[in-house]
Amino acid sequence: MKRYPRSLWVIFGILLVDTMGFGLLIPILPKLVEQMLGGDVAEASTVYGLLLASFALMGFIFSPIMGSLADRYGRRPVLFLSLAALTVDYLILAFAPSVGWLFLGRIIAGIFSATISVTSAYVADTSPPKERAARFGFTGAGMGLGLITGPMIGGLLGELGARAPFFAAAALALVNCVAAYLFLPESLDQAHRRPFRLRDANPLGAFLAVRPYPMVVVLLAVCFLMNLAGRMLESTWVLYTGYRFQWGAFEAGASLTAFGVAYAIAQVWLVRKLADKIGEWSTLLLGLVIGVGTFCIFAFAMGGWVMAVNVIPYGAATGIAGPALQALATKAMPVNRQGLLQGAIASLITATGVIGPPIGSYLFSFFIGEDAPTIFAGAPYIFAAALLAGALAVMLLWRNKLPHEGVMPEENSWPGPG
């Protein structure tokens, strides 16, 4: 394996443990909501979608603030604060007596959900431009490994009791707090820090601040469509597979483990090979094409084994597309605005979390309900495939208008694709 600096391994570990803690909850949280609502699958789908949206709404509002604070005071203190708040969130979920308490915990976590954006800025701070795709892939592999181990452990712990995974997640978040405090040096020196400005520290201000960088604007549009598509699966996977194939927490956890394996391999190895061979732009295009196909297969799968197998190419597509997009975006922004960029990306991703889960859960609940013109539980996945096709169209429209591997666009080609 390629040699990476110690600080990058610490980031790898933080993302591994952070994602593992989140992954512990994936197989069990929808089922816990279903239990609290008396076993009504359609109602549980709607409430679970709103639960995800409440987390994302807070992230959408506060991610630019966290990104700007990270540019002003450094990455380390903001990361520590985020991880401490996450510990509190998991404890609230562990003891929650009602759905209302679940919402409270998710709101707190959303306000301080800066882990990924700050670690991404850290990677950009410490990586030469030519190595960013590989390094984003390497640290992203920590997230992939968390998705391998987290859902599987969560599914097993869920067999012991609905609350057990939440206590385990709280313990992991606390370990991350200690690791960030003790082992992670600051990556942003004083010379590259910038003043905190309220007009930048909000979603609209963050997006306006990246407006002068056309490559970033196009990539943000693609990022939005990619992540909105992913929300369709996130908000319905456990309930969809339970409804169609009678999967329990263990089967859902095992399938997400398969996704995590493919995602990790793609991020730590495949994306680097593809970026070197065909370039980051084409790597992103490839991920989008595979994503369209896999969502169509999810929608029409005739057996649980098809779902289990299909998560592997879907995980690989996700694993190569994300780092390629990150690398392209960071190359287009100055070093002292990387935190702002990551805050804008995080806000965009969390914006999809505000609108995506309610859309996905509504499509699922409507098309299994009595008023549906036809019973088709896979409707959210067809919508996701259409979103990725839209992202692919954006990339193709701008293929020869923005600078990337082997392409030098004509002057004054911005702002229209022509």
C-alpha positions in Angstrom: 0.0 0.0 0.0 1.1 3.5 -0.8 2.8 5.3 2.1 0.8 8.1 3.7 1.7 10.5 6.5 0.6 9.7 10.1 -1.9 12.6 10.2 -3.8 11.0 7.3 -4.0 7.7 9.1 -5.5 9.5 12.1 -8.1 11.1 9.7 -8.7 7.6 8.3 -9.3 6.2 11.8 -11.6 9.1 12.8 -13.8 8.5 9.7 -13.7 4.8 10.2 -15.0 5.0 13.8 -17.4 7.8 13.0 -19.0 5.9 10.1 -19.0 2.7 12.1 -21.0 4.5 14.8 -23.5 5.7 12.2 -23.6 2.3 10.5 -24.5 0.6 13.8 -27.8 2.5 13.7 -28.8 1.9 10.0 -30.3 -1.6 10.4 -32.1 -0.8 13.6 -33.3 2.8 13.7 -36.1 2.4 11.1 -37.3 -0.7 13.0 -37.2 1.2 16.3 -39.4 3.9 14.7 -41.7 1.2 13.4 -42.0 -0.3 16.9 -42.7 3.0 18.5 -45.6 3.5 15.9 -47.2 0.1 16.5 -45.8 -1.7 13.5 -47.3 0.5 10.7 -44.7 0.2 7.9 -46.1 3.1 5.7 -46.3 5.5 8.7 -42.9 4.4 9.9 -41.5 5.2 6.4 -42.9 8.7 6.5 -41.7 9.4 10.0 -38.3 8.0 9.4 -38.0 10.2 6.3 -38.8 13.2 8.4 -36.3 12.1 11.1 -33.6 12.0 8.5 -34.7 15.4 7.1 -34.5 17.1 10.5 -30.9 16.0 10.9 -30.1 17.2 7.4 -31.9 20.5 7.8 -29.7 21.4 10.8 -26.7 20.4 8.8 -27.7 22.5 5.9 -28.0 25.6 8.1 -24.9 25.0 10.2 -22.4 23.3 7.9 -21.2 26.6 6.4 -20.8 28.1 9.8 -18.6 25.1 10.8 -16.7 25.3 7.6 -16.0 29.1 8.1 -15.1 28.5 11.7 -12.6 25.8 10.6 -11.0 28.4 8.2 -10.8 30.9 11.0 -9.7 28.8 14.0 -8.4 25.7 12.4 -9.7 22.2 11.7 -8.9 20.5 15.0 -11.1 22.5 17.5 -14.2 22.3 15.2 -13.7 18.6 14.6 -13.4 18.0 18.4 -16.7 19.9 19.0 -18.5 18.0 16.4 -17.5 14.6 17.8 -18.4 15.6 21.3 -21.9 16.6 20.2 -22.3 13.3 18.3 -21.6 11.5 21.6 -24.4 13.4 23.3 -26.7 12.6 20.3 -26.2 8.8 20.5 -26.9 8.9 24.3 -30.2 10.7 23.7 -31.1 8.1 21.1 -30.2 5.3 23.5 -32.6 6.5 26.2 -35.3 8.0 23.9 -38.8 7.1 25.3 -40.6 8.4 22.2 -40.3 9.5 18.6 -40.0 13.1 19.8 -36.8 12.4 21.6 -35.4 10.7 18.5 -36.0 14.0 16.7 -34.2 16.0 19.5 -31.1 13.8 19.2 -31.0 14.1 15.4 -31.4 17.8 15.6 -28.4 18.2 18.0 -26.3 15.9 15.7 -27.3 17.9 12.7 -26.2 21.2 14.2 -22.7 19.9 14.8 -22.4 17.6 11.8 -19.0 18.9 10.6 -16.9 15.7 10.8 -16.8 14.9 7.0 -16.5 18.5 5.8 -13.7 19.4 8.3 -11.8 16.1 7.6 -12.1 16.8 3.9 -10.6 20.3 4.4 -7.8 18.7 6.4 -7.0 16.3 3.5 -7.0 19.2 1.1 -4.7 21.2 3.4 -2.1 18.4 3.6 -2.2 16.9 0.1 -0.4 18.0 -3.1 -2.9 18.6 -5.9 -1.8 15.6 -7.9 -2.4 13.3 -4.9 -5.7 14.5 -3.8 -7.9 12.0 -5.6 -5.9 9.1 -4.1 -5.9 10.7 -0.6 -9.6 11.4 -0.7 -10.0 7.8 -1.7 -7.8 6.6 1.1 -9.5 8.5 3.8 -12.9 7.7 2.2 -11.9 4.0 2.6 -12.1 4.6 6.3 -15.8 5.4 5.8 -16.2 2.3 3.6 -14.7 0.1 6.3 -17.0 1.7 8.8 -19.9 0.8 6.5 -18.6 -2.8 6.4 -18.3 -3.3 10.1 -21.0 -0.9 11.5 -24.1 -2.3 9.9 -23.1 -5.9 10.5 -22.4 -5.2 14.2 -25.5 -3.1 14.4 -27.6 -6.0 13.0 -26.1 -8.4 15.5 -26.5 -6.0 18.5 -30.1 -5.3 17.3 -30.8 -9.0 18.0 -29.9 -8.3 21.6 -32.1 -5.3 22.0 -33.2 -2.2 20.1 -31.1 0.1 22.3 -27.8 -1.8 22.3 -26.5 -0.3 19.0 -27.0 3.3 20.3 -24.8 2.7 23.4 -22.1 1.2 21.2 -22.3 4.2 18.9 -21.9 6.6 21.8 -18.8 4.8 23.0 -17.3 5.0 19.5 -18.0 8.7 19.3 -16.3 9.2 22.6 -13.2 7.3 21.4 -13.1 9.6 18.4 -13.2 12.7 20.6 -10.1 11.5 22.5 -8.3 10.6 19.3 -8.9 14.0 17.7 -7.7 15.8 20.8 -4.6 13.6 21.4 -3.3 12.6 18.0 -4.3 15.1 15.3 -2.1 18.1 14.7 -3.6 21.3 13.3 -3.3 21.4 9.5 -4.1 25.1 8.8 -1.4 27.5 9.7 -2.0 31.1 10.7 -0.9 32.5 7.4 -3.7 30.7 5.5 -6.5 31.5 8.0 -9.2 34.0 7.0 -11.6 36.1 9.0 -15.0 34.7 10.0 -17.6 36.5 7.9 -21.3 36.0 8.6 -22.2 36.5 4.9 -20.1 33.4 4.0 -21.3 31.4 7.1 -24.7 30.5 5.7 -25.8 28.3 2.9 -26.6 31.1 0.4 -23.4 33.0 1.3 -21.3 29.8 0.8 -22.8 29.1 -2.6 -22.4 32.8 -3.7 -18.7 32.6 -2.5 -18.0 29.8 -5.0 -19.8 31.4 -7.9 -16.6 32.8 -9.4 -15.3 29.3 -9.9 -17.3 27.7 -12.8 -15.8 24.2 -12.3 -17.0 24.2 -8.7 -20.5 25.4 -9.7 -20.9 22.6 -12.2 -19.6 20.0 -9.8 -21.9 21.2 -7.0 -24.8 20.6 -9.4 -23.6 17.1 -10.1 -23.0 16.6 -6.3 -26.6 17.6 -5.6 -28.1 15.2 -8.0 -25.8 12.3 -7.0 -26.6 12.7 -3.3 -30.3 13.2 -3.8 -30.3 9.9 -5.6 -28.5 8.3 -2.7 -31.1 9.5 -0.3 -33.7 7.4 -2.0 -31.9 4.3 -1.0 -30.9 5.6 2.5 -34.5 6.4 3.4 -36.1 3.2 2.2 -33.6 0.3 2.1 -34.4 -1.4 5.4 -38.2 -1.0 5.0 -38.1 -1.8 1.3 -36.2 -5.0 1.7 -38.3 -6.0 4.7 -41.5 -5.3 2.8 -40.5 -7.1 -0.4 -38.2 -9.9 0.8 -38.9 -10.1 4.6 -35.4 -9.1 5.6 -34.7 -8.4 9.2 -32.0 -6.3 10.9 -29.3 -9.0 10.3 -30.0 -9.3 6.5 -30.1 -5.5 6.1 -26.9 -5.2 8.0 -25.2 -7.9 6.0 -26.2 -6.3 2.7 -24.8 -3.0 3.8 -21.6 -4.7 4.8 -21.3 -5.9 1.2 -21.8 -2.4 0.0 -19.1 -1.2 2.4 -16.6 -3.8 1.1 -17.1 -2.6 -2.5 -17.1 1.0 -1.4 -13.8 0.6 0.5 -12.0 -1.2 -2.2 -13.1 1.3 -4.8 -11.9 4.2 -2.6 -8.6 2.9 -1.4 -7.5 1.2 -4.7 -9.9 1.5 -7.7 -10.3 5.3 -7.8 -6.6 5.8 -7.8 -6.1 3.4 -10.7 -8.9 4.9 -12.7 -7.8 8.6 -12.0 -4.3 7.8 -13.2 -5.5 5.9 -16.3 -8.5 7.8 -17.5 -8.5 11.0 -15.4 -10.8 12.2 -12.6 -13.5 13.6 -15.0 -14.0 10.3 -16.8 -13.9 8.4 -13.5 -16.8 10.5 -12.3 -18.7 9.8 -15.5 -18.1 6.1 -15.1 -19.5 6.1 -11.6 -22.6 7.9 -12.7 -23.3 5.4 -15.5 -22.9 2.4 -13.2 -25.2 4.2 -10.7 -28.0 4.5 -13.2 -27.9 0.8 -14.0 -27.7 -0.4 -10.4 -30.7 1.7 -9.3 -32.8 0.2 -12.1 -31.9 -3.2 -10.9 -32.8 -2.4 -7.3 -36.2 -1.2 -8.5 -37.1 -4.4 -10.4 -35.2 -7.0 -8.4 -37.1 -10.3 -8.3 -35.3 -11.7 -5.3 -33.4 -10.8 -2.2 -30.2 -12.3 -3.7 -30.4 -9.8 -6.5 -30.4 -6.9 -4.0 -27.5 -8.4 -2.1 -25.4 -8.9 -5.2 -26.3 -5.5 -6.8 -25.0 -3.5 -3.8 -21.5 -4.5 -4.9 -21.4 -2.5 -8.2 -23.5 0.2 -6.6 -20.9 0.5 -3.8 -18.0 0.6 -6.3 -19.8 3.4 -8.3 -20.3 5.4 -5.2 -16.7 4.8 -4.1 -15.1 6.1 -7.3 -17.5 9.0 -8.0 -17.1 10.8 -4.7 -13.3 11.2 -4.5 -13.1 12.1 -8.2 -15.6 14.9 -7.7 -13.9 16.1 -4.5 -10.5 16.2 -6.2 -11.8 18.2 -9.1 -13.5 20.7 -6.8 -10.5 21.2 -4.5 -8.2 21.9 -7.4 -10.5 24.7 -8.5 -10.4 26.6 -5.2 -7.6 28.6 -3.4 -6.0 27.0 -0.3 -7.5 29.5 2.1 -11.1 28.8 0.9 -11.0 25.0 1.2 -13.0 25.0 4.4 -15.6 27.3 2.7 -15.7 24.9 -0.2 -16.2 21.8 2.0 -18.9 23.7 4.0 -20.7 24.5 0.7 -20.4 20.8 -0.3 -21.6 19.7 3.1 -24.6 22.1 2.9 -25.5 20.9 -0.5 -25.3 17.2 0.6 -27.4 18.0 3.7 -29.9 19.9 1.6 -30.5 16.7 -0.3 -31.0 15.1 3.1 -33.7 17.6 3.9 -35.7 17.0 0.7 -34.6 13.5 -0.3 -35.8 11.3 2.6 -39.4 12.7 2.6 -39.5 12.2 -1.2 -38.1 8.7 -1.0 -40.3 7.6 1.9 -43.4 9.2 0.3 -42.8 7.4 -3.0 -42.4 4.1 -1.1 -45.4 4.5 1.2 -47.6 5.8 -1.7 -46.8 3.0 -4.1 -47.5 0.3 -1.4 -50.7 2.0 -0.3 -54.3 1.6 -1.2 -54.4 4.7 -3.4 -51.6 3.7 -5.6 -52.5 3.1 -9.3 -50.3 0.1 -9.2 -48.2 -1.5 -6.4 -44.6 -0.7 -7.1 -42.3 -0.4 -4.1 -39.3 0.3 -6.3 -40.6 3.7 -7.4 -37.9 5.6 -5.3 -35.1 3.8 -7.1 -36.5 4.7 -10.6 -36.5 8.3 -9.4 -32.9 7.9 -8.2 -31.8 6.5 -11.6 -33.4 9.5 -13.3 -31.5 11.9 -11.0 -28.2 10.2 -11.9 -29.0 10.4 -15.6 -29.5 14.1 -15.1 -26.1 14.4 -13.4 -24.6 12.5 -16.3 -26.2 15.0 -18.7 -24.8 18.0 -16.9 -21.3 16.5 -17.0 -21.6 15.8 -20.8 -22.9 19.3 -21.5 -19.9 20.8 -19.8 -17.3 18.3 -20.9 -15.6 20.7 -23.3 -16.4 23.9 -21.5 -14.3 23.5 -18.3 -10.7 22.6 -17.8 -9.9 19.0 -17.0 -7.6 16.3 -18.3 -6.6 17.2 -21.8 -9.2 19.9 -22.2 -8.5 23.6 -22.4 -11.8 25.5 -23.0 -12.2 28.5 -25.1 -12.2 31.9 -23.4 -15.6 33.3 -22.3 -17.2 29.9 -22.4 -18.8 30.5 -19.0 -21.7 30.8 -17.9 -23.7 28.8 -20.5 -23.0 25.3 -21.8 -23.9 26.4 -25.3 
